């Protein structure tokens, strides 16, 4: 969870940044719509993820 600020409102916001696989995307979209129907969501197709803590699923 990152700290952010609204571009128009200037209000402080929490930014959730996650890396998930395509199968998890459907579930994440359902959770987002249930938790915050006004959430601003950006989805990127990522080719590579580097660093520890990840395992292929």
PDBQT receptor file of N, H, CA, C and O in Angstrom, charges set to zero:
ATOM      1  N   UNK A   1       0.858  -1.169   0.000  1.00  0.00    +0.000 N 
ATOM      2  CA  UNK A   1       0.000   0.000   0.000  1.00  0.00    +0.000 C 
ATOM      3  C   UNK A   1       0.901   1.227   0.000  1.00  0.00    +0.000 C 
ATOM      4  O   UNK A   1       1.796   1.352   0.835  1.00  0.00    +0.000 OA
ATOM      5  N   UNK A   2       0.655   2.131  -0.944  1.00  0.00    +0.000 N 
ATOM      6  H   UNK A   2      -0.072   2.029  -1.623  1.00  0.00    +0.000 HD
ATOM      7  CA  UNK A   2       1.438   3.354  -1.092  1.00  0.00    +0.000 C 
ATOM      8  C   UNK A   2       0.576   4.555  -0.753  1.00  0.00    +0.000 C 
ATOM      9  O   UNK A   2      -0.652   4.486  -0.802  1.00  0.00    +0.000 OA
ATOM     10  N   UNK A   3       1.224   5.647  -0.412  1.00  0.00    +0.000 N 
ATOM     11  H   UNK A   3       2.222   5.703  -0.372  1.00  0.00    +0.000 HD
ATOM     12  CA  UNK A   3       0.507   6.900  -0.190  1.00  0.00    +0.000 C 
ATOM     13  C   UNK A   3       0.432   7.647  -1.515  1.00  0.00    +0.000 C 
ATOM     14  O   UNK A   3       1.427   7.751  -2.233  1.00  0.00    +0.000 OA
ATOM     15  N   UNK A   4      -0.739   8.163  -1.833  1.00  0.00    +0.000 N 
ATOM     16  H   UNK A   4      -1.547   8.078  -1.249  1.00  0.00    +0.000 HD
ATOM     17  CA  UNK A   4      -0.916   8.920  -3.065  1.00  0.00    +0.000 C 
ATOM     18  C   UNK A   4      -1.746  10.160  -2.808  1.00  0.00    +0.000 C 
ATOM     19  O   UNK A   4      -2.197  10.402  -1.689  1.00  0.00    +0.000 OA
ATOM     20  N   UNK A   5      -1.945  10.948  -3.863  1.00  0.00    +0.000 N 
ATOM     21  H   UNK A   5      -1.579  10.751  -4.773  1.00  0.00    +0.000 HD
ATOM     22  CA  UNK A   5      -2.754  12.155  -3.751  1.00  0.00    +0.000 C 
ATOM     23  C   UNK A   5      -3.575  12.289  -5.020  1.00  0.00    +0.000 C 
ATOM     24  O   UNK A   5      -3.060  12.097  -6.121  1.00  0.00    +0.000 OA
ATOM     25  N   UNK A   6      -4.839  12.616  -4.873  1.00  0.00    +0.000 N 
ATOM     26  H   UNK A   6      -5.257  12.773  -3.978  1.00  0.00    +0.000 HD
ATOM     27  CA  UNK A   6      -5.722  12.779  -6.016  1.00  0.00    +0.000 C 
ATOM     28  C   UNK A   6      -5.244  13.896  -6.930  1.00  0.00    +0.000 C 
ATOM     29  O   UNK A   6      -4.918  14.986  -6.461  1.00  0.00    +0.000 OA
ATOM     30  N   UNK A   7      -5.201  13.634  -8.221  1.00  0.00    +0.000 N 
ATOM     31  H   UNK A   7      -5.466  12.748  -8.602  1.00  0.00    +0.000 HD
ATOM     32  CA  UNK A   7      -4.727  14.618  -9.186  1.00  0.00    +0.000 C 
ATOM     33  C   UNK A   7      -5.599  15.854  -9.268  1.00  0.00    +0.000 C 
ATOM     34  O   UNK A   7      -5.088  16.953  -9.485  1.00  0.00    +0.000 OA
ATOM     35  N   UNK A   8      -6.892  15.702  -9.101  1.00  0.00    +0.000 N 
ATOM     36  H   UNK A   8      -7.307  14.810  -8.924  1.00  0.00    +0.000 HD
ATOM     37  CA  UNK A   8      -7.811  16.832  -9.174  1.00  0.00    +0.000 C 
ATOM     38  C   UNK A   8      -8.180  17.360  -7.798  1.00  0.00    +0.000 C 
ATOM     39  O   UNK A   8      -8.275  18.571  -7.595  1.00  0.00    +0.000 OA
ATOM     40  N   UNK A   9      -8.388  16.453  -6.853  1.00  0.00    +0.000 N 
ATOM     41  H   UNK A   9      -8.311  15.469  -7.017  1.00  0.00    +0.000 HD
ATOM     42  CA  UNK A   9      -8.855  16.871  -5.530  1.00  0.00    +0.000 C 
ATOM     43  C   UNK A   9      -7.718  17.254  -4.597  1.00  0.00    +0.000 C 
ATOM     44  O   UNK A   9      -7.907  18.049  -3.676  1.00  0.00    +0.000 OA
ATOM     45  N   UNK A  10      -6.542  16.693  -4.832  1.00  0.00    +0.000 N 
ATOM     46  H   UNK A  10      -6.389  16.048  -5.580  1.00  0.00    +0.000 HD
ATOM     47  CA  UNK A  10      -5.425  16.932  -3.927  1.00  0.00    +0.000 C 
ATOM     48  C   UNK A  10      -5.546  16.170  -2.617  1.00  0.00    +0.000 C 
ATOM     49  O   UNK A  10      -4.697  16.309  -1.737  1.00  0.00    +0.000 OA
ATOM     50  N   UNK A  11      -6.595  15.365  -2.483  1.00  0.00    +0.000 N 
ATOM     51  H   UNK A  11      -7.284  15.251  -3.198  1.00  0.00    +0.000 HD
ATOM     52  CA  UNK A  11      -6.809  14.601  -1.248  1.00  0.00    +0.000 C 
ATOM     53  C   UNK A  11      -5.865  13.408  -1.186  1.00  0.00    +0.000 C 
ATOM     54  O   UNK A  11      -5.534  12.804  -2.207  1.00  0.00    +0.000 OA
ATOM     55  N   UNK A  12      -5.437  13.078   0.035  1.00  0.00    +0.000 N 
ATOM     56  H   UNK A  12      -5.706  13.568   0.864  1.00  0.00    +0.000 HD
ATOM     57  CA  UNK A  12      -4.599  11.902   0.238  1.00  0.00    +0.000 C 
ATOM     58  C   UNK A  12      -5.396  10.642  -0.068  1.00  0.00    +0.000 C 
ATOM     59  O   UNK A  12      -6.576  10.541   0.266  1.00  0.00    +0.000 OA
ATOM     60  N   UNK A  13      -4.739   9.693  -0.703  1.00  0.00    +0.000 N 
ATOM     61  H   UNK A  13      -3.780   9.775  -0.974  1.00  0.00    +0.000 HD
ATOM     62  CA  UNK A  13      -5.368   8.430  -1.100  1.00  0.00    +0.000 C 
ATOM     63  C   UNK A  13      -4.422   7.285  -0.783  1.00  0.00    +0.000 C 
ATOM     64  O   UNK A  13      -3.206   7.475  -0.744  1.00  0.00    +0.000 OA
ATOM     65  N   UNK A  14      -4.969   6.100  -0.558  1.00  0.00    +0.000 N 
ATOM     66  H   UNK A  14      -5.956   5.946  -0.591  1.00  0.00    +0.000 HD
ATOM     67  CA  UNK A  14      -4.167   4.893  -0.471  1.00  0.00    +0.000 C 
ATOM     68  C   UNK A  14      -4.120   4.265  -1.856  1.00  0.00    +0.000 C 
ATOM     69  O   UNK A  14      -5.145   4.147  -2.527  1.00  0.00    +0.000 OA
ATOM     70  N   UNK A  15      -2.928   3.863  -2.279  1.00  0.00    +0.000 N 
ATOM     71  H   UNK A  15      -2.095   3.959  -1.733  1.00  0.00    +0.000 HD
ATOM     72  CA  UNK A  15      -2.737   3.241  -3.581  1.00  0.00    +0.000 C 
ATOM     73  C   UNK A  15      -2.286   1.805  -3.347  1.00  0.00    +0.000 C 
ATOM     74  O   UNK A  15      -1.279   1.562  -2.683  1.00  0.00    +0.000 OA
ATOM     75  N   UNK A  16      -3.029   0.869  -3.890  1.00  0.00    +0.000 N 
ATOM     76  H   UNK A  16      -3.848   1.067  -4.430  1.00  0.00    +0.000 HD
ATOM     77  CA  UNK A  16      -2.679  -0.544  -3.780  1.00  0.00    +0.000 C 
ATOM     78  C   UNK A  16      -2.041  -0.969  -5.094  1.00  0.00    +0.000 C 
ATOM     79  O   UNK A  16      -2.667  -0.888  -6.151  1.00  0.00    +0.000 OA
ATOM     80  N   UNK A  17      -0.802  -1.420  -5.025  1.00  0.00    +0.000 N 
ATOM     81  H   UNK A  17      -0.294  -1.486  -4.167  1.00  0.00    +0.000 HD
ATOM     82  CA  UNK A  17      -0.067  -1.862  -6.217  1.00  0.00    +0.000 C 
ATOM     83  C   UNK A  17       0.189  -3.353  -6.076  1.00  0.00    +0.000 C 
ATOM     84  O   UNK A  17       0.851  -3.784  -5.132  1.00  0.00    +0.000 OA
ATOM     85  N   UNK A  18      -0.326  -4.137  -7.000  1.00  0.00    +0.000 N 
ATOM     86  H   UNK A  18      -0.864  -3.788  -7.767  1.00  0.00    +0.000 HD
ATOM     87  CA  UNK A  18      -0.179  -5.591  -6.912  1.00  0.00    +0.000 C 
ATOM     88  C   UNK A  18       0.296  -6.158  -8.245  1.00  0.00    +0.000 C 
ATOM     89  O   UNK A  18       0.033  -5.595  -9.308  1.00  0.00    +0.000 OA
ATOM     90  N   UNK A  19       0.994  -7.275  -8.166  1.00  0.00    +0.000 N 
ATOM     91  H   UNK A  19       1.207  -7.733  -7.302  1.00  0.00    +0.000 HD
ATOM     92  CA  UNK A  19       1.369  -8.048  -9.346  1.00  0.00    +0.000 C 
ATOM     93  C   UNK A  19       0.713  -9.412  -9.184  1.00  0.00    +0.000 C 
ATOM     94  O   UNK A  19       0.997 -10.142  -8.234  1.00  0.00    +0.000 OA
ATOM     95  N   UNK A  20      -0.163  -9.746 -10.119  1.00  0.00    +0.000 N 
ATOM     96  H   UNK A  20      -0.394  -9.153 -10.891  1.00  0.00    +0.000 HD
ATOM     97  CA  UNK A  20      -0.910 -11.005 -10.048  1.00  0.00    +0.000 C 
ATOM     98  C   UNK A  20      -0.911 -11.663 -11.419  1.00  0.00    +0.000 C 
ATOM     99  O   UNK A  20      -0.543 -11.045 -12.418  1.00  0.00    +0.000 OA
ATOM    100  N   UNK A  21      -1.325 -12.915 -11.455  1.00  0.00    +0.000 N 
ATOM    101  H   UNK A  21      -1.624 -13.418 -10.644  1.00  0.00    +0.000 HD
ATOM    102  CA  UNK A  21      -1.445 -13.588 -12.751  1.00  0.00    +0.000 C 
ATOM    103  C   UNK A  21      -2.858 -13.386 -13.309  1.00  0.00    +0.000 C 
ATOM    104  O   UNK A  21      -3.741 -12.869 -12.624  1.00  0.00    +0.000 OA
ATOM    105  N   UNK A  22      -3.051 -13.796 -14.548  1.00  0.00    +0.000 N 
ATOM    106  H   UNK A  22      -2.334 -14.216 -15.105  1.00  0.00    +0.000 HD
ATOM    107  CA  UNK A  22      -4.339 -13.563 -15.219  1.00  0.00    +0.000 C 
ATOM    108  C   UNK A  22      -5.502 -14.252 -14.520  1.00  0.00    +0.000 C 
ATOM    109  O   UNK A  22      -6.617 -13.731 -14.509  1.00  0.00    +0.000 OA
ATOM    110  N   UNK A  23      -5.248 -15.420 -13.937  1.00  0.00    +0.000 N 
ATOM    111  H   UNK A  23      -4.342 -15.843 -13.946  1.00  0.00    +0.000 HD
ATOM    112  CA  UNK A  23      -6.315 -16.140 -13.250  1.00  0.00    +0.000 C 
ATOM    113  C   UNK A  23      -6.775 -15.380 -12.005  1.00  0.00    +0.000 C 
ATOM    114  O   UNK A  23      -7.954 -15.429 -11.651  1.00  0.00    +0.000 OA
ATOM    115  N   UNK A  24      -5.868 -14.689 -11.349  1.00  0.00    +0.000 N 
ATOM    116  H   UNK A  24      -4.911 -14.649 -11.636  1.00  0.00    +0.000 HD
ATOM    117  CA  UNK A  24      -6.212 -13.933 -10.146  1.00  0.00    +0.000 C 
ATOM    118  C   UNK A  24      -6.917 -12.618 -10.461  1.00  0.00    +0.000 C 
ATOM    119  O   UNK A  24      -7.558 -12.036  -9.587  1.00  0.00    +0.000 OA
ATOM    120  N   UNK A  25      -6.805 -12.143 -11.704  1.00  0.00    +0.000 N 
ATOM    121  H   UNK A  25      -6.285 -12.616 -12.414  1.00  0.00    +0.000 HD
ATOM    122  CA  UNK A  25      -7.383 -10.854 -12.084  1.00  0.00    +0.000 C 
ATOM    123  C   UNK A  25      -8.899 -10.830 -11.922  1.00  0.00    +0.000 C 
ATOM    124  O   UNK A  25      -9.447  -9.836 -11.444  1.00  0.00    +0.000 OA
ATOM    125  N   UNK A  26      -9.576 -11.884 -12.304  1.00  0.00    +0.000 N 
ATOM    126  H   UNK A  26      -9.131 -12.691 -12.693  1.00  0.00    +0.000 HD
ATOM    127  CA  UNK A  26     -11.038 -11.938 -12.190  1.00  0.00    +0.000 C 
ATOM    128  C   UNK A  26     -11.456 -11.769 -10.733  1.00  0.00    +0.000 C 
ATOM    129  O   UNK A  26     -12.353 -10.985 -10.426  1.00  0.00    +0.000 OA
ATOM    130  N   UNK A  27     -10.806 -12.503  -9.843  1.00  0.00    +0.000 N 
ATOM    131  H   UNK A  27     -10.077 -13.140 -10.092  1.00  0.00    +0.000 HD
ATOM    132  CA  UNK A  27     -11.120 -12.421  -8.413  1.00  0.00    +0.000 C 
ATOM    133  C   UNK A  27     -10.818 -11.026  -7.872  1.00  0.00    +0.000 C 
ATOM    134  O   UNK A  27     -11.610 -10.477  -7.105  1.00  0.00    +0.000 OA
ATOM    135  N   UNK A  28      -9.682 -10.446  -8.262  1.00  0.00    +0.000 N 
ATOM    136  H   UNK A  28      -9.038 -10.892  -8.885  1.00  0.00    +0.000 HD
ATOM    137  CA  UNK A  28      -9.326  -9.107  -7.788  1.00  0.00    +0.000 C 
ATOM    138  C   UNK A  28     -10.364  -8.074  -8.223  1.00  0.00    +0.000 C 
ATOM    139  O   UNK A  28     -10.739  -7.207  -7.434  1.00  0.00    +0.000 OA
ATOM    140  N   UNK A  29     -10.829  -8.155  -9.461  1.00  0.00    +0.000 N 
ATOM    141  H   UNK A  29     -10.524  -8.859 -10.103  1.00  0.00    +0.000 HD
ATOM    142  CA  UNK A  29     -11.861  -7.225  -9.943  1.00  0.00    +0.000 C 
ATOM    143  C   UNK A  29     -13.136  -7.348  -9.116  1.00  0.00    +0.000 C 
ATOM    144  O   UNK A  29     -13.776  -6.342  -8.810  1.00  0.00    +0.000 OA
ATOM    145  N   UNK A  30     -13.509  -8.567  -8.756  1.00  0.00    +0.000 N 
ATOM    146  H   UNK A  30     -12.989  -9.384  -9.005  1.00  0.00    +0.000 HD
ATOM    147  CA  UNK A  30     -14.701  -8.776  -7.935  1.00  0.00    +0.000 C 
ATOM    148  C   UNK A  30     -14.528  -8.141  -6.558  1.00  0.00    +0.000 C 
ATOM    149  O   UNK A  30     -15.438  -7.486  -6.050  1.00  0.00    +0.000 OA
ATOM    150  N   UNK A  31     -13.359  -8.339  -5.960  1.00  0.00    +0.000 N 
ATOM    151  H   UNK A  31     -12.620  -8.871  -6.372  1.00  0.00    +0.000 HD
ATOM    152  CA  UNK A  31     -13.087  -7.772  -4.635  1.00  0.00    +0.000 C 
ATOM    153  C   UNK A  31     -13.100  -6.251  -4.699  1.00  0.00    +0.000 C 
ATOM    154  O   UNK A  31     -13.684  -5.601  -3.831  1.00  0.00    +0.000 OA
ATOM    155  N   UNK A  32     -12.467  -5.678  -5.711  1.00  0.00    +0.000 N 
ATOM    156  H   UNK A  32     -11.993  -6.205  -6.416  1.00  0.00    +0.000 HD
ATOM    157  CA  UNK A  32     -12.422  -4.218  -5.848  1.00  0.00    +0.000 C 
ATOM    158  C   UNK A  32     -13.828  -3.652  -5.961  1.00  0.00    +0.000 C 
ATOM    159  O   UNK A  32     -14.156  -2.681  -5.280  1.00  0.00    +0.000 OA
ATOM    160  N   UNK A  33     -14.663  -4.239  -6.806  1.00  0.00    +0.000 N 
ATOM    161  H   UNK A  33     -14.397  -5.028  -7.360  1.00  0.00    +0.000 HD
ATOM    162  CA  UNK A  33     -16.015  -3.702  -6.984  1.00  0.00    +0.000 C 
ATOM    163  C   UNK A  33     -16.852  -3.844  -5.725  1.00  0.00    +0.000 C 
ATOM    164  O   UNK A  33     -17.745  -3.033  -5.479  1.00  0.00    +0.000 OA
ATOM    165  N   UNK A  34     -16.574  -4.864  -4.925  1.00  0.00    +0.000 N 
ATOM    166  H   UNK A  34     -15.849  -5.523  -5.125  1.00  0.00    +0.000 HD
ATOM    167  CA  UNK A  34     -17.294  -5.053  -3.668  1.00  0.00    +0.000 C 
ATOM    168  C   UNK A  34     -16.829  -4.046  -2.611  1.00  0.00    +0.000 C 
ATOM    169  O   UNK A  34     -17.641  -3.532  -1.842  1.00  0.00    +0.000 OA
ATOM    170  N   UNK A  35     -15.530  -3.768  -2.575  1.00  0.00    +0.000 N 
ATOM    171  H   UNK A  35     -14.870  -4.185  -3.199  1.00  0.00    +0.000 HD
ATOM    172  CA  UNK A  35     -14.960  -2.891  -1.549  1.00  0.00    +0.000 C 
ATOM    173  C   UNK A  35     -15.133  -1.417  -1.902  1.00  0.00    +0.000 C 
ATOM    174  O   UNK A  35     -15.458  -0.608  -1.033  1.00  0.00    +0.000 OA
ATOM    175  N   UNK A  36     -14.917  -1.057  -3.179  1.00  0.00    +0.000 N 
ATOM    176  H   UNK A  36     -14.653  -1.715  -3.885  1.00  0.00    +0.000 HD
ATOM    177  CA  UNK A  36     -14.982   0.352  -3.586  1.00  0.00    +0.000 C 
ATOM    178  C   UNK A  36     -15.433   0.437  -5.039  1.00  0.00    +0.000 C 
ATOM    179  O   UNK A  36     -14.623   0.326  -5.959  1.00  0.00    +0.000 OA
ATOM    180  N   UNK A  37     -16.721   0.634  -5.231  1.00  0.00    +0.000 N 
ATOM    181  H   UNK A  37     -17.379   0.724  -4.483  1.00  0.00    +0.000 HD
ATOM    182  CA  UNK A  37     -17.259   0.665  -6.602  1.00  0.00    +0.000 C 
ATOM    183  C   UNK A  37     -16.765   1.865  -7.400  1.00  0.00    +0.000 C 
ATOM    184  O   UNK A  37     -16.901   1.882  -8.624  1.00  0.00    +0.000 OA
ATOM    185  N   UNK A  38     -16.192   2.872  -6.735  1.00  0.00    +0.000 N 
ATOM    186  H   UNK A  38     -16.082   2.858  -5.741  1.00  0.00    +0.000 HD
ATOM    187  CA  UNK A  38     -15.648   4.045  -7.419  1.00  0.00    +0.000 C 
ATOM    188  C   UNK A  38     -14.131   3.984  -7.570  1.00  0.00    +0.000 C 
ATOM    189  O   UNK A  38     -13.504   4.985  -7.918  1.00  0.00    +0.000 OA
ATOM    190  N   UNK A  39     -13.535   2.822  -7.312  1.00  0.00    +0.000 N 
ATOM    191  H   UNK A  39     -14.044   2.009  -7.029  1.00  0.00    +0.000 HD
ATOM    192  CA  UNK A  39     -12.076   2.686  -7.383  1.00  0.00    +0.000 C 
ATOM    193  C   UNK A  39     -11.574   2.983  -8.794  1.00  0.00    +0.000 C 
ATOM    194  O   UNK A  39     -12.217   2.633  -9.784  1.00  0.00    +0.000 OA
ATOM    195  N   UNK A  40     -10.421   3.631  -8.865  1.00  0.00    +0.000 N 
ATOM    196  H   UNK A  40      -9.899   3.915  -8.060  1.00  0.00    +0.000 HD
ATOM    197  CA  UNK A  40      -9.730   3.893 -10.129  1.00  0.00    +0.000 C 
ATOM    198  C   UNK A  40      -8.728   2.761 -10.311  1.00  0.00    +0.000 C 
ATOM    199  O   UNK A  40      -7.823   2.597  -9.492  1.00  0.00    +0.000 OA
ATOM    200  N   UNK A  41      -8.880   1.980 -11.374  1.00  0.00    +0.000 N 
ATOM    201  H   UNK A  41      -9.615   2.113 -12.039  1.00  0.00    +0.000 HD
ATOM    202  CA  UNK A  41      -8.068   0.779 -11.578  1.00  0.00    +0.000 C 
ATOM    203  C   UNK A  41      -7.337   0.880 -12.911  1.00  0.00    +0.000 C 
ATOM    204  O   UNK A  41      -7.937   1.205 -13.935  1.00  0.00    +0.000 OA
ATOM    205  N   UNK A  42      -6.042   0.599 -12.890  1.00  0.00    +0.000 N 
ATOM    206  H   UNK A  42      -5.554   0.335 -12.058  1.00  0.00    +0.000 HD
ATOM    207  CA  UNK A  42      -5.227   0.544 -14.101  1.00  0.00    +0.000 C 
ATOM    208  C   UNK A  42      -4.625  -0.853 -14.174  1.00  0.00    +0.000 C 
ATOM    209  O   UNK A  42      -4.054  -1.337 -13.197  1.00  0.00    +0.000 OA
ATOM    210  N   UNK A  43      -4.751  -1.500 -15.328  1.00  0.00    +0.000 N 
ATOM    211  H   UNK A  43      -5.215  -1.107 -16.122  1.00  0.00    +0.000 HD
ATOM    212  CA  UNK A  43      -4.235  -2.859 -15.498  1.00  0.00    +0.000 C 
ATOM    213  C   UNK A  43      -3.180  -2.840 -16.604  1.00  0.00    +0.000 C 
ATOM    214  O   UNK A  43      -3.434  -2.380 -17.717  1.00  0.00    +0.000 OA
ATOM    215  N   UNK A  44      -1.999  -3.347 -16.275  1.00  0.00    +0.000 N 
ATOM    216  H   UNK A  44      -1.792  -3.720 -15.371  1.00  0.00    +0.000 HD
ATOM    217  CA  UNK A  44      -0.899  -3.436 -17.244  1.00  0.00    +0.000 C 
ATOM    218  C   UNK A  44      -0.556  -4.899 -17.473  1.00  0.00    +0.000 C 
ATOM    219  O   UNK A  44      -0.595  -5.709 -16.546  1.00  0.00    +0.000 OA
ATOM    220  N   UNK A  45      -0.223  -5.228 -18.700  1.00  0.00    +0.000 N 
ATOM    221  H   UNK A  45      -0.192  -4.570 -19.453  1.00  0.00    +0.000 HD
ATOM    222  CA  UNK A  45       0.261  -6.565 -19.018  1.00  0.00    +0.000 C 
ATOM    223  C   UNK A  45       1.774  -6.559 -18.806  1.00  0.00    +0.000 C 
ATOM    224  O   UNK A  45       2.508  -5.912 -19.553  1.00  0.00    +0.000 OA
ATOM    225  N   UNK A  46       2.231  -7.274 -17.797  1.00  0.00    +0.000 N 
ATOM    226  H   UNK A  46       1.635  -7.800 -17.190  1.00  0.00    +0.000 HD
ATOM    227  CA  UNK A  46       3.645  -7.277 -17.421  1.00  0.00    +0.000 C 
ATOM    228  C   UNK A  46       4.323  -8.513 -17.991  1.00  0.00    +0.000 C 
ATOM    229  O   UNK A  46       3.817  -9.627 -17.860  1.00  0.00    +0.000 OA
ATOM    230  N   UNK A  47       5.460  -8.309 -18.619  1.00  0.00    +0.000 N 
ATOM    231  H   UNK A  47       5.871  -7.403 -18.726  1.00  0.00    +0.000 HD
ATOM    232  CA  UNK A  47       6.186  -9.423 -19.226  1.00  0.00    +0.000 C 
ATOM    233  C   UNK A  47       7.125 -10.100 -18.239  1.00  0.00    +0.000 C 
ATOM    234  O   UNK A  47       7.227 -11.327 -18.231  1.00  0.00    +0.000 OA
ATOM    235  N   UNK A  48       7.806  -9.328 -17.411  1.00  0.00    +0.000 N 
ATOM    236  H   UNK A  48       7.722  -8.332 -17.418  1.00  0.00    +0.000 HD
ATOM    237  CA  UNK A  48       8.768  -9.881 -16.466  1.00  0.00    +0.000 C 
ATOM    238  C   UNK A  48       8.608  -9.237 -15.103  1.00  0.00    +0.000 C 
ATOM    239  O   UNK A  48       8.270  -8.058 -14.994  1.00  0.00    +0.000 OA
ATOM    240  N   UNK A  49       8.855 -10.026 -14.059  1.00  0.00    +0.000 N 
ATOM    241  H   UNK A  49       9.130 -10.984 -14.147  1.00  0.00    +0.000 HD
ATOM    242  CA  UNK A  49       8.918  -9.530 -12.683  1.00  0.00    +0.000 C 
ATOM    243  C   UNK A  49      10.226 -10.035 -12.102  1.00  0.00    +0.000 C 
ATOM    244  O   UNK A  49      10.497 -11.235 -12.124  1.00  0.00    +0.000 OA
ATOM    245  N   UNK A  50      11.033  -9.128 -11.585  1.00  0.00    +0.000 N 
ATOM    246  H   UNK A  50      10.812  -8.152 -11.567  1.00  0.00    +0.000 HD
ATOM    247  CA  UNK A  50      12.323  -9.490 -11.013  1.00  0.00    +0.000 C 
ATOM    248  C   UNK A  50      12.296  -9.258  -9.518  1.00  0.00    +0.000 C 
ATOM    249  O   UNK A  50      11.557  -8.401  -9.034  1.00  0.00    +0.000 OA
ATOM    250  N   UNK A  51      13.088 -10.007  -8.786  1.00  0.00    +0.000 N 
ATOM    251  H   UNK A  51      13.688 -10.703  -9.178  1.00  0.00    +0.000 HD
ATOM    252  CA  UNK A  51      13.176  -9.811  -7.345  1.00  0.00    +0.000 C 
ATOM    253  C   UNK A  51      12.705 -11.041  -6.600  1.00  0.00    +0.000 C 
ATOM    254  O   UNK A  51      12.098 -11.943  -7.177  1.00  0.00    +0.000 OA
ATOM    255  N   UNK A  52      12.991 -11.062  -5.318  1.00  0.00    +0.000 N 
ATOM    256  H   UNK A  52      13.484 -10.329  -4.849  1.00  0.00    +0.000 HD
ATOM    257  CA  UNK A  52      12.639 -12.207  -4.491  1.00  0.00    +0.000 C 
ATOM    258  C   UNK A  52      11.195 -12.166  -4.043  1.00  0.00    +0.000 C 
ATOM    259  O   UNK A  52      10.499 -11.165  -4.210  1.00  0.00    +0.000 OA
ATOM    260  N   UNK A  53      10.763 -13.273  -3.472  1.00  0.00    +0.000 N 
ATOM    261  H   UNK A  53      11.329 -14.086  -3.336  1.00  0.00    +0.000 HD
ATOM    262  CA  UNK A  53       9.420 -13.332  -2.909  1.00  0.00    +0.000 C 
ATOM    263  C   UNK A  53       8.340 -13.761  -3.878  1.00  0.00    +0.000 C 
ATOM    264  O   UNK A  53       7.168 -13.816  -3.504  1.00  0.00    +0.000 OA
ATOM    265  N   UNK A  54       8.701 -14.068  -5.114  1.00  0.00    +0.000 N 
ATOM    266  H   UNK A  54       9.653 -14.023  -5.418  1.00  0.00    +0.000 HD
ATOM    267  CA  UNK A  54       7.710 -14.485  -6.097  1.00  0.00    +0.000 C 
ATOM    268  C   UNK A  54       7.940 -15.940  -6.446  1.00  0.00    +0.000 C 
ATOM    269  O   UNK A  54       9.080 -16.395  -6.530  1.00  0.00    +0.000 OA
ATOM    270  N   UNK A  55       6.854 -16.667  -6.648  1.00  0.00    +0.000 N 
ATOM    271  H   UNK A  55       5.928 -16.297  -6.579  1.00  0.00    +0.000 HD
ATOM    272  CA  UNK A  55       7.003 -18.014  -7.183  1.00  0.00    +0.000 C 
ATOM    273  C   UNK A  55       5.955 -18.222  -8.262  1.00  0.00    +0.000 C 
ATOM    274  O   UNK A  55       4.843 -17.701  -8.174  1.00  0.00    +0.000 OA
ATOM    275  N   UNK A  56       6.313 -18.973  -9.261  1.00  0.00    +0.000 N 
ATOM    276  H   UNK A  56       7.216 -19.397  -9.333  1.00  0.00    +0.000 HD
ATOM    277  CA  UNK A  56       5.397 -19.225 -10.376  1.00  0.00    +0.000 C 
ATOM    278  C   UNK A  56       4.192 -19.997  -9.882  1.00  0.00    +0.000 C 
ATOM    279  O   UNK A  56       4.308 -20.907  -9.061  1.00  0.00    +0.000 OA
ATOM    280  N   UNK A  57       3.024 -19.618 -10.400  1.00  0.00    +0.000 N 
ATOM    281  H   UNK A  57       2.929 -18.880 -11.067  1.00  0.00    +0.000 HD
ATOM    282  CA  UNK A  57       1.818 -20.343 -10.006  1.00  0.00    +0.000 C 
ATOM    283  C   UNK A  57       1.170 -20.975 -11.208  1.00  0.00    +0.000 C 
ATOM    284  O   UNK A  57       0.137 -21.631 -11.078  1.00  0.00    +0.000 OA
TER     285      UNK A  57
